């Protein structure tokens, strides 16, 4: 029995080691294809270098954009909104042209929309709010905030139908953020158009579903007034 085991073990030892065979195969392949392999490694290194360079470039661009925006907005003062708007409008335009696709540009559009609105530059505010809304597509919180701002801007411009569209988007949306304000403004707009029944319906919805709203006391005074 011992002899049989020894013979079997001997035959096993005589078989080539699979690991060594594989290693030898890799060595032979490397010898045969080392030029191609070297080129492949260089290509990978080049891709990594390009990727790293791109990331660095993006980060540096964001830093420069943020610095530029901070310097521009530091000159703004809302003590005199019209003067403040005039002070920064050209630099904001230059900034948006130079850094259009940065995170800082997204911030700049929202901030300059507010600056324009305060200065009664409603066309400019409208344009900036629309651009910002595109930046935040899919972000329900920001969409509601910007749609409400667009609604107010359109009211200031007496574009009542468009204002109604923006407020209705909030009123019909899933988020409760600013829904009370949207219902109030929609109710007022519809009342002004003579649609008293729909206006009253919206006011009652505001009171029943958004009782914590700042607009509740104003609405209660209008119900069945």
Backbone bond lengths (Angstrom), bond angles and torsions (degrees), N, CA, C in turn:
res aa  C-N    CA-C-N  psi(-1)  N-CA   C-N-CA  omega(-1)  CA-C   N-CA-C  phi
1 X - - - 1.464 - - 1.504 110.83 -
2 X 1.375 114.15 -40.63 1.462 119.76 178.95 1.501 110.67 -62.56
3 X 1.372 115.25 -42.24 1.456 119.63 -179.65 1.520 111.36 -62.64
4 X 1.359 115.41 -40.55 1.458 118.93 179.95 1.516 111.14 -62.41
5 X 1.338 116.98 -41.64 1.454 121.29 179.54 1.514 109.94 -65.21
6 X 1.310 115.89 -43.64 1.465 120.46 -178.72 1.516 110.12 -62.26
7 X 1.315 116.96 -41.76 1.465 120.27 179.10 1.526 111.73 -64.87
8 X 1.336 114.76 -40.40 1.472 118.66 178.77 1.511 110.29 -64.47
9 X 1.343 114.72 -43.16 1.483 118.98 179.61 1.513 110.79 -64.41
10 X 1.380 114.24 -37.18 1.465 118.32 179.22 1.516 110.95 -62.59
11 X 1.356 115.68 -43.62 1.463 119.39 178.82 1.525 111.23 -63.64
12 X 1.351 113.93 -37.13 1.472 118.24 179.85 1.510 110.61 -64.26
13 X 1.321 116.41 -41.63 1.463 120.71 -178.98 1.521 111.91 -68.28
14 X 1.348 114.53 -27.63 1.455 118.08 179.85 1.530 111.90 -73.66
15 X 1.372 116.97 -17.32 1.465 120.26 178.90 1.518 110.30 -72.66
16 X 1.330 118.75 143.78 1.468 120.49 179.68 1.537 111.22 -65.88
17 X 1.317 116.75 141.87 1.482 122.98 178.82 1.536 108.79 -69.46
18 X 1.359 118.69 122.14 1.474 120.79 -178.08 1.527 112.80 -58.16
19 X 1.332 116.88 -38.92 1.461 120.18 -179.12 1.522 110.57 -64.81
20 X 1.340 115.26 -45.64 1.469 119.33 179.68 1.527 110.57 -64.35
21 X 1.339 115.10 -37.28 1.458 118.84 177.76 1.528 111.27 -61.62
22 X 1.328 114.76 -45.65 1.467 119.43 179.49 1.513 110.72 -63.11
23 X 1.333 115.76 -43.32 1.462 120.77 -179.92 1.512 110.61 -60.74
24 X 1.321 115.64 -42.55 1.459 119.90 179.05 1.526 110.36 -64.81
25 X 1.351 114.91 -38.15 1.458 118.87 178.51 1.521 111.49 -62.16
26 X 1.352 116.29 -44.08 1.469 120.10 177.58 1.516 110.96 -61.72
27 X 1.342 115.26 -40.03 1.466 119.56 -179.27 1.522 110.37 -64.41
28 X 1.329 116.28 -43.20 1.464 120.15 179.25 1.529 110.90 -64.41
29 X 1.345 114.41 -42.21 1.464 118.65 -179.93 1.517 110.60 -64.13
30 X 1.338 116.29 -41.24 1.467 119.21 179.81 1.510 110.69 -63.15
31 X 1.391 116.46 -42.02 1.466 120.35 179.23 1.521 110.28 -61.25
32 X 1.330 115.45 -42.07 1.461 119.90 -176.48 1.523 112.00 -72.75
33 X 1.361 115.86 -38.76 1.464 119.62 -171.89 1.531 112.76 -116.44
34 X 1.348 116.62 24.31 1.461 118.30 -173.36 1.532 113.00 -62.61
35 X 1.334 116.42 -29.94 1.464 118.87 178.76 1.524 110.42 -65.97
36 X 1.368 115.00 -46.59 1.467 119.35 179.08 1.527 111.44 -64.58
37 X 1.352 115.42 -41.02 1.466 119.83 179.41 1.517 110.50 -62.56
38 X 1.329 115.59 -43.65 1.468 120.08 179.30 1.525 110.47 -60.63
39 X 1.334 115.70 -41.25 1.458 119.91 178.84 1.525 110.83 -64.92
40 X 1.370 114.91 -38.96 1.460 119.41 178.64 1.512 111.82 -63.74
41 X 1.339 115.89 -43.78 1.467 120.68 178.21 1.520 110.23 -61.55
42 X 1.326 116.17 -43.10 1.471 120.19 178.25 1.525 110.95 -60.87
43 X 1.347 114.92 -39.43 1.466 118.89 -179.99 1.521 110.83 -64.05
44 X 1.359 116.90 -42.63 1.469 121.13 178.25 1.516 110.34 -62.42
45 X 1.331 116.04 -44.72 1.464 120.58 179.06 1.525 110.30 -60.98
46 X 1.340 115.67 -40.21 1.469 119.89 179.91 1.525 110.89 -64.74
47 X 1.344 116.56 -42.34 1.466 120.20 178.63 1.513 110.74 -61.93
48 X 1.342 116.26 -45.07 1.471 120.81 178.43 1.520 110.13 -60.32
49 X 1.340 116.42 -42.61 1.468 120.31 -178.97 1.523 110.91 -64.85
50 X 1.339 115.89 -42.46 1.467 120.05 178.95 1.519 110.18 -63.72
51 X 1.347 116.19 -44.81 1.464 121.08 -179.62 1.524 110.32 -60.97
52 X 1.331 116.04 -46.29 1.465 120.39 179.70 1.521 110.57 -62.53
53 X 1.329 115.79 -40.83 1.461 119.85 179.25 1.508 112.13 -65.09
54 X 1.338 115.36 -38.46 1.468 119.70 179.05 1.516 110.72 -65.34
55 X 1.344 116.51 -44.84 1.462 120.70 178.64 1.525 110.46 -60.62
56 X 1.332 116.11 -42.87 1.463 119.67 179.12 1.523 110.24 -63.09
57 X 1.336 115.79 -42.41 1.463 120.26 -179.33 1.518 111.11 -62.93
58 X 1.352 116.05 -42.61 1.466 120.34 179.14 1.523 110.13 -63.04
59 X 1.328 116.30 -46.74 1.467 120.23 -179.42 1.521 111.20 -61.64
60 X 1.336 115.73 -41.40 1.458 119.56 -179.57 1.525 110.45 -66.78
61 X 1.341 115.92 -39.53 1.459 119.84 178.40 1.520 110.83 -63.06
62 X 1.336 116.87 -40.55 1.463 121.08 178.18 1.529 110.75 -63.74
63 X 1.323 116.23 -40.42 1.468 120.05 179.19 1.528 110.95 -63.04
64 X 1.326 115.43 -46.88 1.470 119.77 179.83 1.524 111.03 -63.57
65 X 1.334 115.99 -40.26 1.464 120.17 179.52 1.522 110.90 -63.74
66 X 1.323 116.57 -43.31 1.467 120.52 179.97 1.521 111.33 -64.07
67 X 1.331 115.81 -39.93 1.473 120.24 179.03 1.538 110.12 -64.56
68 X 1.317 115.89 -45.41 1.466 121.77 -179.71 1.533 109.76 -60.23
69 X 1.337 116.55 -47.05 1.460 120.86 -178.07 1.524 111.16 -64.22
70 X 1.326 116.12 -43.67 1.467 120.06 179.62 1.523 110.98 -60.06
71 X 1.334 116.95 -42.85 1.469 120.80 179.09 1.529 110.85 -64.12
72 X 1.337 115.75 -40.70 1.472 120.09 -179.37 1.525 110.83 -64.71
73 X 1.323 116.58 -50.30 1.464 120.53 -175.85 1.526 112.85 -71.21
74 X 1.331 116.48 -21.40 1.468 118.98 179.03 1.526 111.42 -65.71
75 X 1.344 116.77 -19.39 1.464 120.60 -179.76 1.533 112.36 -88.03
76 X 1.333 115.32 -6.51 1.465 118.68 -178.33 1.529 111.25 -84.81
77 X 1.324 115.66 140.31 1.460 121.73 173.83 1.520 108.25 -136.57
78 X 1.349 115.64 130.74 1.463 118.08 179.59 1.526 112.14 -88.65
79 X 1.337 116.56 8.47 1.470 119.84 174.90 1.535 109.27 -61.24
80 X 1.330 115.22 -36.76 1.466 121.75 173.64 1.526 105.98 -130.53
81 X 1.337 118.04 90.80 1.472 121.19 -173.40 1.517 114.63 -55.58
82 X 1.340 117.10 -37.16 1.469 119.94 -178.98 1.526 110.18 -67.95
83 X 1.316 116.12 -46.58 1.467 120.41 178.24 1.525 110.42 -64.36
84 X 1.334 115.99 -40.03 1.464 119.95 178.44 1.516 111.75 -60.55
85 X 1.320 116.15 -42.27 1.464 121.47 177.95 1.521 110.71 -61.56
86 X 1.323 116.73 -47.73 1.466 121.23 -179.56 1.526 111.62 -62.26
87 X 1.323 116.15 -33.07 1.467 120.55 -178.01 1.521 112.41 -66.05
88 X 1.321 116.55 -37.63 1.470 118.74 -171.85 1.532 114.96 -108.04
89 X 1.320 118.83 -10.97 1.471 119.76 -169.26 1.532 112.99 -60.48
90 X 1.332 117.86 -41.57 1.469 119.75 -178.02 1.527 111.09 -68.87
91 X 1.332 116.23 -40.10 1.463 119.79 179.52 1.525 111.33 -68.95
92 X 1.322 117.28 -35.67 1.469 119.86 176.55 1.529 110.07 -65.22
93 X 1.325 116.87 -41.89 1.465 120.80 177.90 1.531 110.65 -61.48
94 X 1.330 116.53 -42.85 1.478 120.56 177.84 1.523 110.49 -64.30
95 X 1.332 115.66 -41.42 1.463 120.18 179.88 1.524 111.09 -61.11
96 X 1.324 117.01 -47.72 1.465 121.05 -178.09 1.523 111.97 -65.88
97 X 1.314 116.55 -29.15 1.465 120.36 176.52 1.528 110.92 -74.44
98 X 1.335 116.69 -35.88 1.463 121.05 -176.79 1.522 112.76 -81.42
99 X 1.329 117.44 -34.10 1.470 121.14 -176.04 1.538 110.72 -130.37
100 X 1.325 117.89 60.19 1.478 120.26 -170.81 1.521 115.28 -68.40
101 X 1.321 118.11 -28.96 1.467 120.54 -171.77 1.525 113.75 -110.34
102 X 1.315 116.75 22.46 1.459 120.54 -179.67 1.529 110.32 -94.91
103 X 1.342 114.83 163.99 1.464 119.84 175.00 1.520 110.10 -63.39
104 X 1.334 115.98 -34.36 1.470 120.24 179.13 1.527 110.89 -64.11
105 X 1.322 117.63 -33.37 1.466 120.69 178.96 1.525 110.44 -66.62
106 X 1.324 116.61 -37.62 1.465 120.77 176.02 1.526 110.03 -59.85
107 X 1.334 115.57 -45.27 1.461 120.73 177.87 1.530 110.52 -63.58
108 X 1.317 116.33 -40.88 1.468 121.26 -177.28 1.523 111.33 -63.30
109 X 1.334 117.14 -40.15 1.463 120.01 -179.32 1.533 111.52 -62.75
110 X 1.339 115.73 -43.25 1.471 119.29 178.47 1.517 110.86 -65.46
111 X 1.330 115.79 -45.56 1.472 119.96 -176.79 1.525 111.25 -65.97
112 X 1.333 116.87 -42.12 1.463 119.17 -178.11 1.522 111.17 -72.27
113 X 1.323 117.37 -28.95 1.467 120.17 173.79 1.524 109.90 -60.90
114 X 1.320 116.31 -44.19 1.468 120.99 178.53 1.533 110.73 -63.50
115 X 1.337 115.60 -44.44 1.466 120.53 179.36 1.529 110.24 -60.49
116 X 1.312 116.28 -43.00 1.469 121.34 -179.62 1.522 110.82 -65.40
117 X 1.323 116.92 -42.17 1.460 120.57 -179.85 1.530 110.75 -61.53
118 X 1.332 116.40 -45.31 1.464 120.11 -179.41 1.526 111.69 -62.93
119 X 1.329 116.63 -29.17 1.463 120.97 179.75 1.532 111.54 -88.56
120 X 1.328 116.91 6.54 1.473 123.26 -177.50 1.522 112.37 63.57
121 X 1.322 116.30 23.98 1.467 121.57 173.80 1.533 107.03 -91.35
122 X 1.315 114.66 72.70 1.458 119.99 -168.39 1.529 113.55 -70.55
123 X 1.319 118.16 -33.03 1.471 120.29 177.22 1.529 110.36 -62.00
124 X 1.325 116.17 -44.28 1.469 120.90 179.40 1.529 110.11 -66.57
125 X 1.325 116.30 -42.45 1.464 120.25 178.57 1.527 110.25 -60.56
126 X 1.313 116.41 -44.02 1.466 121.92 179.50 1.521 110.96 -59.22
127 X 1.319 116.60 -45.54 1.469 121.86 -179.99 1.525 111.13 -62.29
128 X 1.336 116.62 -44.39 1.463 121.01 -178.33 1.526 111.83 -69.18
129 X 1.332 116.54 -40.65 1.466 118.87 178.52 1.529 111.23 -64.04
130 X 1.339 117.13 -39.00 1.468 120.31 177.51 1.528 111.23 -62.65
131 X 1.337 116.09 -43.56 1.464 120.42 179.23 1.525 110.50 -64.24
132 X 1.326 116.35 -41.20 1.467 120.66 179.44 1.529 110.61 -65.50
133 X 1.325 116.76 -37.54 1.465 120.40 178.77 1.525 110.50 -61.22
134 X 1.311 116.50 -37.08 1.468 120.56 176.77 1.534 110.49 -66.82
135 X 1.349 116.54 -36.40 1.463 120.98 178.20 1.523 111.62 -61.59
136 X 1.333 116.38 -36.98 1.462 121.49 -173.12 1.524 113.02 -104.39
137 X 1.307 116.44 25.22 1.464 120.50 -179.62 1.533 109.85 -58.03
138 X 1.331 115.62 127.91 1.460 120.08 -179.95 1.516 113.82 95.51
139 X 1.322 117.81 -12.55 1.463 122.56 177.15 1.530 107.21 -94.77
140 X 1.346 116.60 99.95 1.460 121.15 -170.93 1.525 112.80 -59.80
141 X 1.334 116.74 -39.48 1.471 120.62 -179.16 1.521 110.65 -63.12
142 X 1.339 116.15 -51.60 1.462 119.83 -178.86 1.528 111.16 -67.44
143 X 1.314 117.18 -35.97 1.468 119.68 177.83 1.525 110.41 -60.14
144 X 1.331 117.56 -44.52 1.460 120.35 178.97 1.527 111.69 -63.05
145 X 1.331 116.31 -43.75 1.470 120.33 179.70 1.524 111.16 -61.39
146 X 1.318 116.71 -44.27 1.457 121.03 -177.42 1.524 111.98 -74.20
147 X 1.325 117.02 -36.12 1.466 119.58 176.68 1.523 110.87 -65.56
148 X 1.336 116.51 -38.23 1.468 119.71 176.18 1.524 110.05 -64.36
149 X 1.325 116.90 -41.08 1.473 120.80 178.48 1.524 110.65 -64.30
150 X 1.327 116.68 -39.74 1.465 120.39 176.75 1.528 110.92 -65.42
151 X 1.325 116.27 -38.95 1.453 119.49 177.62 1.523 111.65 -61.58
152 X 1.339 116.73 -45.58 1.468 120.49 178.81 1.526 111.00 -64.21
153 X 1.334 115.72 -40.66 1.468 119.98 -179.87 1.524 110.47 -62.97
154 X 1.326 115.98 -43.31 1.479 119.59 179.07 1.526 111.19 -65.60
155 X 1.324 117.42 -35.81 1.467 120.05 175.41 1.530 110.05 -61.33
156 X 1.343 115.68 -44.03 1.468 119.96 179.56 1.526 111.26 -62.94
157 X 1.335 116.11 -31.12 1.466 121.37 179.18 1.525 111.81 -88.25
158 X 1.327 116.52 -0.28 1.463 123.30 -177.77 1.528 111.96 61.91
159 X 1.314 115.45 30.93 1.467 120.77 171.72 1.532 106.53 -94.91
160 X 1.297 116.27 74.63 1.454 120.97 -169.33 1.522 113.51 -67.65
161 X 1.308 117.31 -36.15 1.473 119.89 179.51 1.532 110.87 -65.54
162 X 1.339 115.79 -41.49 1.463 118.62 178.94 1.528 110.51 -69.44
163 X 1.326 116.53 -38.79 1.472 120.45 177.07 1.528 109.47 -58.59
164 X 1.327 115.61 -43.38 1.474 119.95 178.60 1.524 111.03 -60.01
165 X 1.329 116.62 -39.19 1.476 120.83 179.27 1.513 111.57 -60.64
166 X 1.336 116.89 -45.75 1.466 120.67 -178.15 1.527 111.74 -67.29
167 X 1.323 117.19 -43.68 1.465 119.82 -179.89 1.532 111.30 -67.07
168 X 1.329 116.00 -33.18 1.465 118.61 179.91 1.527 111.08 -69.72
169 X 1.317 117.78 -32.20 1.469 120.72 176.37 1.527 110.11 -59.38
170 X 1.329 116.25 -40.55 1.470 120.08 178.94 1.523 110.10 -71.07
171 X 1.319 116.21 -46.23 1.464 121.04 -178.29 1.529 111.87 -59.96
172 X 1.329 117.19 -35.45 1.468 121.67 -178.17 1.527 113.11 -90.92
173 X 1.333 117.08 -6.29 1.458 121.22 -176.70 1.518 113.45 -78.69
174 X 1.333 115.40 172.20 1.467 121.54 -177.99 1.530 112.45 -80.26
175 X 1.316 117.36 -31.04 1.461 120.29 -178.00 1.530 110.83 -77.53
176 X 1.325 115.69 141.63 1.472 120.33 178.99 1.534 111.85 -86.84
177 X 1.334 116.74 -6.89 1.462 120.67 -177.74 1.527 111.00 -60.54
178 X 1.321 116.82 122.13 1.464 125.02 178.36 1.535 113.40 64.31
179 X 1.326 116.25 14.83 1.467 118.36 -179.81 1.527 110.60 -66.67
180 X 1.347 116.95 -35.85 1.458 119.94 177.51 1.514 111.85 -60.59
181 X 1.335 116.47 -43.97 1.469 120.78 177.95 1.521 110.80 -63.38
182 X 1.338 115.83 -41.94 1.468 119.85 -179.43 1.525 111.09 -62.95
183 X 1.326 116.88 -43.74 1.466 120.52 179.37 1.528 111.24 -63.67
184 X 1.330 115.95 -40.78 1.466 119.79 179.15 1.525 110.76 -62.35
185 X 1.320 116.20 -50.16 1.467 119.69 -177.80 1.521 111.83 -66.00
186 X 1.315 116.71 -38.09 1.465 119.56 176.24 1.526 110.35 -62.23
187 X 1.333 115.64 -43.50 1.460 119.82 179.47 1.510 112.28 -60.51
188 X 1.328 116.17 -42.07 1.465 121.03 179.13 1.528 110.43 -65.53
189 X 1.331 116.23 -45.24 1.465 120.33 -179.43 1.527 111.41 -61.61
190 X 1.323 116.37 -42.05 1.463 120.00 -179.51 1.524 111.17 -70.68
191 X 1.334 116.36 -35.96 1.469 119.76 176.81 1.520 110.22 -62.72
192 X 1.334 115.54 -40.90 1.465 119.86 179.40 1.526 111.79 -65.93
193 X 1.338 115.93 -27.83 1.468 120.33 178.06 1.525 111.66 -82.94
194 X 1.335 116.21 -7.32 1.456 119.29 -179.69 1.510 114.96 94.03
195 X 1.347 116.71 3.98 1.471 120.35 179.16 1.526 108.62 -89.31
196 X 1.304 115.99 73.52 1.463 121.74 -174.18 1.522 112.58 -65.34
197 X 1.309 117.57 -40.71 1.466 121.36 -177.23 1.530 111.26 -61.06
198 X 1.329 116.76 -48.24 1.475 120.46 179.84 1.521 110.69 -67.93
199 X 1.331 116.30 -37.20 1.458 120.86 178.27 1.524 110.66 -61.15
200 X 1.322 117.03 -47.34 1.463 121.51 179.48 1.532 111.34 -62.55
201 X 1.328 115.81 -37.96 1.464 120.91 178.23 1.537 110.79 -60.87
202 X 1.309 116.14 -43.75 1.471 120.62 179.65 1.518 111.20 -66.60
203 X 1.325 116.96 -41.89 1.465 120.60 178.81 1.532 111.03 -61.32
204 X 1.318 116.81 -42.01 1.463 121.02 179.98 1.529 111.43 -67.43
205 X 1.336 116.11 -35.44 1.472 120.21 176.43 1.527 110.08 -64.58
206 X 1.306 115.82 -40.56 1.466 119.99 178.85 1.529 110.22 -60.28
207 X 1.319 117.13 -47.13 1.468 121.36 -178.13 1.523 111.32 -65.16
208 X 1.330 116.80 -43.30 1.471 120.05 -175.90 1.524 113.54 -76.71
209 X 1.334 117.08 -37.12 1.475 120.06 -173.90 1.524 114.17 -102.85
210 X 1.333 117.08 -17.23 1.475 120.28 -176.71 1.530 109.21 -136.38
211 X 1.334 113.50 54.05 1.465 119.89 -176.14 1.506 114.74 -62.64
212 X 1.340 116.60 -19.24 1.476 120.45 179.69 1.524 112.09 -84.42
213 X 1.315 116.68 -4.55 1.462 120.64 -175.43 1.525 112.29 -64.60
214 X 1.318 114.42 143.77 1.464 122.46 174.77 1.528 111.08 -57.70
215 X 1.316 117.04 -26.79 1.467 122.31 -174.20 1.529 113.40 -86.43
216 X 1.327 117.86 -7.13 1.459 120.16 -175.91 1.540 113.41 -55.12
217 X 1.361 119.76 -49.58 1.466 118.45 -179.31 1.527 113.41 -59.70
218 X 1.339 116.83 -37.09 1.459 119.98 179.09 1.522 111.80 -68.13
219 X 1.329 115.19 -34.83 1.450 119.82 -179.58 1.536 110.61 -72.32
220 X 1.307 115.88 -41.97 1.458 119.61 -179.48 1.535 111.35 -57.97
221 X 1.309 115.09 -35.86 1.482 119.36 178.62 1.524 111.54 -69.27
222 X 1.341 116.47 -20.73 1.473 120.05 -177.49 1.523 112.38 -94.85
223 X 1.319 117.60 -18.80 1.459 119.38 -176.82 1.517 110.03 -67.53
224 X 1.309 115.53 124.27 1.477 123.13 -178.71 1.533 112.11 53.18
225 X 1.346 115.10 31.41 1.465 119.74 -178.87 1.521 110.19 -72.28
